[in-house]
Amino acid sequence: MVQEIKTVSRATELCCPSCGRIYNIYLLQTYATCCNQPLVTNYYLGNLSKNIIDKSVASMWRYAALLPLFDKKNLVSLEEGSTPNILLNKTAAKLNQNKIILKDEGANPTGSFKARGISVAVSKAKELGITHIVMPTAGNAGGALSAYAAKADIKATVIMPRHTSETLKEECRLYGAELILLDGLIDACGKKAGQLKQEKGYFDMSTLKEPYRLEGKKTLGYEIAEQLNWQLPDVIIYPTGGGTGLIGMWKAFNEMIEMGWISGKLPRMVVVQTENCNPMIQALATGIIPETYVATPSSALGLAVPRPFAKDLIIEAVKASNGTAISVSEEEMERGIRDIASSEGILLSPEGSATYVGLKKLIEKDWIKEDETVLLFNTGSWYKYR
Ligand SMILES: *Cc1c(COP(=O)(O)O)cnc(C)c1O
C-alpha cells in the first residue's frame, strides 16, 4: 500500500557535470546545454543519517529525502523498487564463485526497472506542469511512461522500433498512449521525438535529456546498499544501453560516502553490451564513438543504443571504479536464459542473461576472483519479449 511520504526533499540545484554551471531546479530544465551533457541533481547532504530513510514506505520512495520531488501531492507511484535479491547458489557452485546475487528488477511495475526512472520523471513533470510527454524507446521505457502518464493524467506519445515485441507495443496502447512505430533503432526514434518536441511543444523525456530519470535509477544504489546491510558487492555487472542505472548507482554510492553511510572500496562497475551494439567498448578504449559506427538490432532491446547521450558519464564511472566493458553474442544470451531457467528457476530477459554471460567471461579472464561477491541485474521480465 502507498504510505504517505513524510520526509522533505534535500535537492538544492541542478548542475552541469562538465563545467559545474548551476541550473535552477525550480524551473523546467532539459540537459546542460552549456556542454551538451546530462544535468545532475545536487542535494544538501550535510550530516544526513540513515534515519532519513522512511522505513514506513516499502517502495523506492523511502529515499524521498534524496529524490527531487518537492510536493508529495505530485507523487506518481505504482510501488516501484524494493525488488528481491536472489542468491544464485547453484550457479555460484558451478562457476566456483563465492557469491552471486541477482537483483530481479523484472518484479517492478510494468515489468522492468524503467519504472524507477519514470516514476520520478513523471512526478516531476506533473510538479512542473507538463501536459504532454514524448519519448523514444527500445520498448520497456515506453511501457513505463505510458502507465505512469495514465496515472498522472498526462498525455504520452511513444516512438518505438517496429521490430519490437507485440507485448511491448500493446501495453502502450492499453495504457492509452499514442504509439508511433518506425524502422530502425532508438536513435531514429529519438530524431522523430525531437521533431515532435519542435513542432508540437511536447516535453522530451529521452534518456538523460531531462534530469530526473537518473534520480529514479539512483535508488538502485541506495536499495542495494540497504538490502545488503551497507556492504556493497565487489563487482556489479550492468547491462548498458543509455547507462542511466550505472551512472545513477555511481552517483548514489558517492552520495552515501559523502553522508558517511558507507566506506571502503566501491564496486567495480562492468558495462555489458551485445556484439550487435557495443559502442561503449570503443568509447571506453578511445573516448569516442566513431561517426561511422553502425549497430544492428539485438534481442536485448534495451542494449541497442548506438549513441548513448551520457557516454562521458558512463566512461567516468567505469574508470573511477576500475571497471571494464565486455560484449556478448545473441547465441550466448539465448543459452544463458536456458541455463538460468533450468537450474535456478528464474526467467531472465536477454539483458539479464547478458550480465550472466558477462560474469562467466570475466571469471574465465580471471578479472573476477573466486572470493569476490558479484551482483547481476535482471533488468526486465522475460515475458515482455514475446
Ligand atoms: C533500458 C534497459 C536496459 C538499459 O538500461 P540503461 O539504463 O538505459 O543503460 C537494460 N535492460 C532492460 C530490460 C532495459 O529495458
The ligand as an SDF file (V2000), in Angstrom:
LIG
                    3D

 15 15  0  0  0  0  0  0  0  0999 V2000
   16.5730    0.1060  -20.8070 C   0  0  0  0  0  0  0  0  0  0  0  0
   17.0110   -1.2270  -20.4360 C   0  0  0  0  0  0  0  0  0  0  0  0
   18.3640   -1.5020  -20.1800 C   0  0  0  0  0  0  0  0  0  0  0  0
   19.4480   -0.4720  -20.3040 C   0  0  0  0  0  0  0  0  0  0  0  0
   19.3400    0.4910  -19.2880 O   0  0  0  0  0  0  0  0  0  0  0  0
   20.1110    1.8790  -19.3850 P   0  0  0  0  0  0  0  0  0  0  0  0
   19.9360    2.4840  -18.0350 O   0  0  0  0  0  0  0  0  0  0  0  0
   19.4840    2.6490  -20.4820 O   0  0  0  0  0  0  0  0  0  0  0  0
   21.5230    1.5780  -19.6790 O   0  0  0  0  0  0  0  0  0  0  0  0
   18.6920   -2.7900  -19.7960 C   0  0  0  0  0  0  0  0  0  0  0  0
   17.7680   -3.7640  -19.6720 N   0  0  0  0  0  0  0  0  0  0  0  0
   16.4630   -3.5310  -19.9080 C   0  0  0  0  0  0  0  0  0  0  0  0
   15.4860   -4.6480  -19.7600 C   0  0  0  0  0  0  0  0  0  0  0  0
   16.0380   -2.2630  -20.2950 C   0  0  0  0  0  0  0  0  0  0  0  0
   14.7340   -2.0250  -20.5250 O   0  0  0  0  0  0  0  0  0  0  0  0
  1  2  1  0
  2  3  1  0
  2 14  2  0
  3  4  1  0
  3 10  2  0
  4  5  1  0
  5  6  1  0
  6  7  2  0
  6  8  1  0
  6  9  1  0
 10 11  1  0
 11 12  2  0
 12 13  1  0
 12 14  1  0
 14 15  1  0
M  END
$$$$
